[in-house]
Amino acid sequence: MALDEPRKTDDTYDVKGFQFVVDKDFMKQAKLIKVDFTGMGFHLDSQIDLGGGECGSCSTKSSSCC
């Protein structure tokens, strides 16, 4: 997750006052992206299996990235 400006290859989603910019091809793979704020950072879940990794790493299917 990062700050970015929309491009032609992106879709933009407005959710509860927040704007999310997601690459169209990535969204086809992810199918659904769930973003939660935990108080200490963001927790992201999707249908993409990014391989193994340590808890808290951004390289896992369910990752907590601060």
Buried (B, 14 or more C-beta within 10 A) or exposed (E): EEEEEEEEEBEEEEEEEEEBBBBEEBBEEBEEBEEEEEEEEEBBBBEEEEEEEEEEEEEBBEBBEE
